[in-house]
Amino acid sequence: MTKYLVDLFKRTPGDVIDKVVYLTEGRLYPDFVDIDIGIAEKIALKALAMACGLPPERVEHELRHKGDIGTAAESLLKEKKQGTLSRKELSVEEIYSSLDRIARTKGPGSVDMKVRALSGLLSEAKPVEAKYILRTITGKMRLGIADMTILDALAQAFADKSARQIIERAYNLTSDLGDIARTLCTEGLEAVRKYHARVGRLVRMMLAQRMESAGEILEKIRRPICEWKYDGERIQIHKLGDEISLFSRRLENITAQYPDIADLARRSLKVKEAIIEGECVAVDADTGAMLPFQDLMHRRRKYGIEEAVREFPAHIYLFDALLIEGEDITQKPLIERRERLRNAIEETAGFRLVNYLISDNVKEIETFFESAIENGCEGLILKSGDSTYQAGARSWLWIKLKRSYQSKMIEPIDVVIVGAFMGRGRRSGSYGALLVSVYDSERDVFPTITKVGSGFTDEDLKNMPEVLAPYRLEHSHARVESGLEADIWFTPAVVIEIIGDELTLSPVHMCAYNRIRENAGIAVRFPRFTHRWRMDKAPEDATTVDEIIEMYRARLRKIEL
């Protein structure tokens, strides 16, 4: 795949290479741009029927027969256009501009306008072009090409493999592969080297490792800044004048879902231009007590936002600054960034710094840990005061110490749904169990770790096929590694939290395969769903293989003691 991409990028003009990169990923814009194409499969079928001059029933029959809207479109248009020539050759620019106009069409009558515009585009397209146009707009492109593969290809196409680190740094600071591709193609590597944090471009969030005790963490970090680990959603706030944008870890623009937090930022951030980060937490309207993460997820909706704000008010606790008054401060030490943050805000009850302690005393840290738990937090994050902000990296400069890690049971882990097995008996007609993976950050793949069927409510089981339908595949995804053959496969997209009795070696699961013992991976024994759908996390934010290995070895050390 990388070889094909290198060849494609070398042949692509600089004025359209950004669009080629976006379309290769099956989108029109970077994730943080809050514009959706807005074409459901039903609408796409209507446009296809119009383009082919066929009744909708005939088009729907072809879709059922082929099982894929793109393949169905290709087949139907071949029949229509057999023996005829297309009126003109469509360019990338024309297709992109048409899709862009469709995506931006809003208001009364917009559905009919989208249908007519898409029908016109399909009429101009060759059958094979129509195949990929429809896959793109319905979110079913699924080439198996990840961001990291595109970064590799860009480095090889416009520089060399050694430039990969420079290009990835630019990506971590902007989250915009298309912009980087255009700069590389037209201005060269030196221009990419100058990338820095900018308001409106999401900086990929720095992540933490995990350990089991304060004593172990102090061996890695001297006199850490110990912060309460709130049970909420991490948010990156961008401010330019009075304009506020809020972004999630998944690179989504979630400003509309948190209008109260945006208003607090507008009033309480005293600087004109800033990028800061914090944890948003649901609170009890009567007592001000912090509520669990799942209560906050009631805010993640498209409609009824005002009602959700009243029912589930939220506060935000700030812990980092990445840019202040136009200055990128990601390379400044955390202790300095924290002071810049303090000076940039006016604290209120709902908009304030995290509760923190600077200490290298184990007992003092453990007492602070218990205080965090008592107040509804998950635990602590211990950070090196000298640490720079390592965008997109999971670093030992930040280490999580959470309540669940103190249990004799295995810690909860975040896993990605990659497959399903059909149910029997009471679960007949739905999924009986899910095949789930963790993330191998070194190889950018998703090896399976377990098959989970416990902990799901009747409502979970009822809704699961609908929730997972947009990600369904006829075969395993190119980035999924599995020794099991699932009944149904999915694109790695949906993250859930599970817990189990222990980690054990497995001959069929691919997590850490051959890294502990030859011909064996690591699996979760007796896994259970914890009722936490982590819609705030991207698949690459799931628990990593390295974390699983560390947890497994930590358990062995306890047994030896």
HUVENJO-V894181 format. One record per pair of residues at least 12 apart in sequence whose ideal C-beta (glycine too) atoms are under 7 Angstrom apart, sorted by sequence separation. I is the first residue (numbers start at 1). GAP is how many residues later the second one is. If there is no record, write none. Layout:
I	GAP
I	GAP
//
This chain:
8	12
102	12
121	12
152	12
155	12
180	12
235	12
246	12
368	12
421	12
436	12
437	12
477	12
480	12
505	12
507	12
509	12
62	13
151	13
154	13
167	13
235	13
282	13
298	13
299	13
384	13
435	13
436	13
476	13
479	13
507	13
509	13
45	14
62	14
282	14
298	14
383	14
420	14
436	14
475	14
477	14
506	14
509	14
45	15
102	15
233	15
234	15
246	15
281	15
299	15
383	15
420	15
477	15
505	15
506	15
101	16
102	16
151	16
246	16
280	16
296	16
321	16
324	16
419	16
435	16
436	16
472	16
473	16
506	16
59	17
151	17
295	17
320	17
381	17
382	17
417	17
418	17
473	17
505	17
506	17
45	18
244	18
296	18
418	18
433	18
434	18
472	18
473	18
98	19
261	19
321	19
381	19
382	19
417	19
418	19
433	19
471	19
503	19
504	19
151	20
321	20
324	20
416	20
433	20
471	20
174	21
244	21
320	21
379	21
380	21
415	21
416	21
432	21
503	21
504	21
54	22
170	22
173	22
244	22
258	22
379	22
415	22
468	22
471	22
98	23
166	23
173	23
318	23
321	23
379	23
415	23
471	23
502	23
52	24
173	24
174	24
242	24
378	24
379	24
484	24
500	24
501	24
44	25
48	25
52	25
167	25
170	25
176	25
378	25
483	25
500	25
501	25
95	26
154	26
158	26
163	26
166	26
175	26
235	26
239	26
468	26
483	26
498	26
500	26
522	26
53	27
150	27
154	27
158	27
166	27
174	27
175	27
318	27
467	27
483	27
500	27
41	28
48	28
52	28
237	28
285	28
418	28
482	28
500	28
175	29
205	29
481	29
498	29
499	29
147	30
154	30
159	30
173	30
239	30
282	30
283	30
373	30
416	30
418	30
421	30
498	30
522	30
158	31
205	31
241	31
283	31
430	31
498	31
499	31
172	32
282	32
283	32
369	32
430	32
498	32
203	33
240	33
281	33
431	33
446	33
448	33
451	33
496	33
497	33
512	33
90	34
202	34
239	34
280	34
281	34
315	34
316	34
318	34
415	34
427	34
430	34
431	34
445	34
446	34
447	34
448	34
511	34
515	34
90	35
239	35
315	35
316	35
317	35
318	35
319	35
430	35
444	35
446	35
497	35
88	36
280	36
281	36
317	36
318	36
445	36
448	36
496	36
512	36
516	36
87	37
238	37
279	37
317	37
496	37
497	37
511	37
512	37
86	38
95	38
99	38
200	38
278	38
279	38
496	38
90	39
199	39
236	39
237	39
278	39
495	39
86	40
199	40
200	40
278	40
199	41
236	41
237	41
258	41
278	41
257	42
276	42
277	42
495	42
234	43
235	43
257	43
277	43
437	43
205	44
257	44
276	44
495	44
200	45
202	45
234	45
235	45
276	45
277	45
503	45
81	46
259	46
276	46
446	46
452	46
493	46
495	46
232	47
233	47
274	47
275	47
394	47
435	47
492	47
495	47
232	48
257	48
275	48
503	48
78	49
202	49
230	49
232	49
256	49
260	49
274	49
334	49
435	49
503	49
77	50
231	50
232	50
259	50
274	50
334	50
335	50
230	51
334	51
417	51
435	51
264	52
273	52
333	52
503	52
74	53
77	53
260	53
261	53
271	53
272	53
273	53
333	53
334	53
502	53
74	54
260	54
271	54
333	54
261	55
333	55
437	55
74	56
258	56
332	56
73	57
74	57
331	57
73	58
330	58
231	59
330	59
418	59
450	59
71	60
449	60
70	61
73	61
231	61
232	61
330	61
448	61
37	62
70	62
231	62
418	62
436	62
448	62
449	62
39	63
233	63
419	63
447	63
448	63
70	64
232	64
447	64
37	65
38	65
50	65
69	65
70	65
276	65
421	65
422	65
37	66
69	66
420	66
421	66
447	66
36	67
322	67
419	67
420	67
35	68
43	68
47	68
51	68
420	68
35	69
46	69
50	69
69	69
320	69
419	69
70	70
274	70
419	70
28	71
43	71
47	71
51	71
69	71
418	71
419	71
20	72
28	72
43	72
47	72
51	72
203	72
418	72
19	73
23	73
271	73
417	73
438	73
449	73
450	73
454	73
455	73
456	73
44	74
48	74
199	74
270	74
418	74
447	74
449	74
450	74
454	74
455	74
28	75
39	75
47	75
269	75
270	75
449	75
452	75
454	75
455	75
16	76
38	76
175	76
199	76
269	76
270	76
416	76
455	76
16	77
19	77
268	77
417	77
450	77
452	77
197	78
268	78
416	78
39	79
416	79
417	79
268	80
235	81
414	81
415	81
268	83
414	83
415	83
264	84
290	85
412	85
413	85
48	86
264	86
265	86
290	86
412	86
230	87
264	87
289	87
412	87
410	89
44	90
409	90
410	90
410	91
227	92
409	92
410	92
44	93
410	93
446	93
44	94
41	97
39	98
447	98
39	99
449	99
37	100
439	100
439	101
439	103
441	103
438	104
438	105
439	105
440	105
438	106
438	107
225	109
26	110
438	110
23	113
26	113
410	114
26	115
412	118
24	119
203	119
25	120
414	120
24	121
414	123
416	123
199	124
197	125
197	126
228	126
416	126
227	127
228	127
414	127
415	127
414	128
415	128
21	129
227	129
414	129
226	130
413	130
197	131
225	131
226	131
196	132
197	133
225	133
226	133
223	135
223	137
222	138
226	139
411	140
218	142
226	142
32	143
229	143
1	144
5	144
9	144
31	144
218	144
228	144
5	145
9	145
30	145
231	145
30	146
231	146
2	147
6	147
10	147
215	147
230	147
231	147
1	148
5	148
9	148
30	148
214	148
229	148
228	149
229	149
2	150
6	150
229	150
394	150
2	151
6	151
214	151
229	151
214	152
228	152
229	152
227	153
226	154
227	154
214	155
21	156
22	156
226	156
227	156
21	157
224	158
225	158
19	159
224	159
18	160
21	160
224	160
225	160
18	161
221	161
18	163
221	163
17	164
18	164
17	165
217	165
14	168
17	168
32	170
14	171
229	171
9	172
14	172
208	173
229	173
220	176
221	178
220	179
217	182
206	183
206	184
217	184
206	185
209	185
207	186
208	186
209	186
204	187
206	187
207	187
209	187
214	187
203	188
204	188
211	188
206	189
210	189
208	190
209	190
210	190
211	190
208	191
206	192
208	192
212	193
210	195
32	215
173	218
32	219
34	219
172	219
31	220
172	220
31	221
32	221
300	235
294	238
297	238
293	239
250	286
249	287
250	287
248	288
249	288
250	288
249	289
249	292
148	296
146	298
233	303
139	331
142	331
144	333
146	333
144	334
144	335
210	337
212	342
142	349
67	407
//
